[in-house]
Structure formats: C-alpha cells, structure tokens
C-alpha cells in the first residue's frame, strides 16, 4: 500500500486522509448550485399545464398553456414505451393517441414534473426534437426501427430538450428558490462500521440487486448475483474495518430491495467520500469472463456498456411502474459544476482498483468502461461500479462462489481504497 506521508498528530495524519478536503469541495460547489438553481427553476404554481398531446407515425406534438423548464425523453422496455418528463409542468389536457402508439398516459410524477408514457405499437425511437419559439409547443420526431434498434436507443439514456433562451428569460422574474438537491430517500441510514471518528473517510459499499431482483443467475450451479454481491460487500467491509483507517457503511445487509436513487442517496446523506456498487454480470457469450470497472459518462465507451447500463437501470421498474424518481430540478447544473471533478476522481480510483485487482483475479483486457449508470450519478461523491466477473462463465462463477475467490476480490478493493486515500493525502 502507498505510504500516507504528511505531518502527524498523536500518530494519526492531521488531515485524516481526504475527508476534510472532500467536504470542503462539496460545500464550495453547492453554494453556487443553490444560487443558480434559484435562477433557473421556479415555483410549481407557475408551471405550464399540458394542453394536448398528439401522436402520429412520424412525430409527437405536446402543447402547453405556458412556459415549461425542459423536457427529458427516454425509453422503457418490456413492454416498449417512450417516456417524457416535463419539468415545470402540470399534467392535464386532451390526448389523441394514434400512429405508432396504442396508448398514451400522463400523470404528475413530482410536484413540478409531468410525465407522459406512450405505449408503442411497434418499435420506434425519438431521433430529435425542439420547442417552438415561445416555448409552448414541443415537437419530437419519430422513426420506426427494429427491436434491436430500440434497445440500442434505450441504452443511450435520457435526452434533454430545452426551450429557447428567449422564452426562458420571460419567465425568470417569477422564480423563487426551490432547489432540493437529491431525492429524499425512503429508507433509514445504515450503520457505520469502523472507528467512531468522523474525521476518517467514509466508504459506502452497495451490494447490487436484492429482494425481488436476483440479478444474474448462473447456469453453472445457480449462484444468484444478489447473494454473491452481498457476500463480497460484507467481506470488503471487514477488510476495510481491519485497517482502522476507514469507516464503512453498506447500503443493504440482507436480502432487501433498494431503488437505485436511494443507493447513491445513502452515500450522499452520509457525506461519503467514496461509493462503490458491487455486481457480477451475465453475458450471452459464456466464454466472456473477467472483472471490469465502470465510471460515469453520459456517452458510453462502447455498445456493451450501453446495453449493460440500460439493463441495470431497469432495476427500479416493477410491472411497468418505475419505483424510483429522478430529481430533474438541478441535475444539469450539478453536472456542470461538480461532476467533472467527481468523474475525474472516480476514473483515477478505477485505475487504482484495476491495478490492485490484477494480481488477485481475472480482469478483462480492456477493463475500464464508461456508461450512464443511475447508481453512479451522485454529483459530489466519487463512484464506481465494479463488475467482479461473469456468472455465466463457468470459471468466474466458480471463483465468485468460493470463500477464497470472494476474499481475493475484497482484499483487492481494500488495497485500492487505502491507496486512493493515501494518494489524495500526499497530493494535498
């Protein structure tokens, strides 16, 4: 492990790794975020109402009675649907389904966001769109595609459409400060393990899947991802606690289901210095094997990363109902202000993790990927998703099903975490 360096006080580094530095960074960026959010987003009472929704084979037209903040379009599979979140809008008005859609529904997703869900009659995707000059009409262009083409489009994630700046300016004078940062979680905060010293850095480990969502199921012995990830997460916790230099919390310690936003929401509420989501993947090709690390990017590094993110991001959806919300109010602002630095820190930790894991487990030849995973979207918490291997591969499944294999993964992660905080301390 890299040396800690730096001055000491009573045998412990004064700066206690990087906890203080990370929290100063969060404080510095969120002041501006609140200020900018107060300028851009308004009171729900000022929201425009959806007047009408008209669909055809080549377009979707949505009319409002007043200015709205923005629209966010994304796809859902099983059954195939197109969803449209409209920030600064109230649901209502007439719907005229037709063309590519057999049904159109709308409702109030949050207090200031209307959601439209359009059930597709055949595979189709949105390939562009724009608001009218006055910001009161949104026209989205639609093209037919194949089933595979729809899944590829779904993997691209959300696409945002903003009204013209001129229309936005007419509304700014009415706006008040209403900028909640992060979705309020529905769960209590977990136990923190390790020394009772708040100056030590805090790592939150998220065992992927759980409850009704088993994740991948191995054809080689039937190991279920939710059980593998929980076992590995507990071993990582134990390895880190043994060092006496890090505090650790688990998002779940039993077979429970947690919506994706609450997973990283726990890390944010605990003011964590690092968040790691543990998974064990599945692949159509059973010869595919080896661990890999994913960090956040709205543009996926490859098609496989797109498809994996699309599949993992569906974990919230049960019987067509999305149990998780996304706070659309300030996400774009926070990405601009904080996520660039946070993403850089995450990418650097991913390199350390791969370096420490290489002697202990099989890794893919190109093991660092980028994708838009929901669990990585905390704007102020460095985050990685660690795919520890493929349960569909006989060798990986055997490795991840044994105590020795899981312990190797845990030791690799613990070494990387210690090196990460030691490196941050030296660089101060």
Secondary structure, 3 states (H helix, E strand, C coil): CCCCCCCEECCEECCCCCHHHHHHHHHHHHHHHHHHHHHHCCCHHHCEEEEEEEECCCEEEEEECCCCCEEEEEEECCCCEEEEEEECEECCCEEECCCCEEEEEEEEEECCEEEEEEEECCCEEEEEEEECCCCCEEEEEEEECCHHHHHHHHHCCCEEEECCHHHHHHHHCCCCCCCCCCCCCCCCCCCEECCCCCCCCEEEEEECCECCECCCECCCCCCEHHHHHHHHHHHHHHHHHHHCCCEEEECCCCCCCCCHHHHHHHHHHCCCCEEEEEEEECCCCCCCCCEEEEEECCCCCCHHHHHHHHHHHHHHEECCEECCCCCCCCHHHHHHHHHHHHHHHHHHHHHHHHHHHCCCCCEEEEEEEEECCHHHCCCCCCEEEEEEEECCCHHHHHHHHCHHHHHHHHHHHHHHHHHHHHHHHHHC
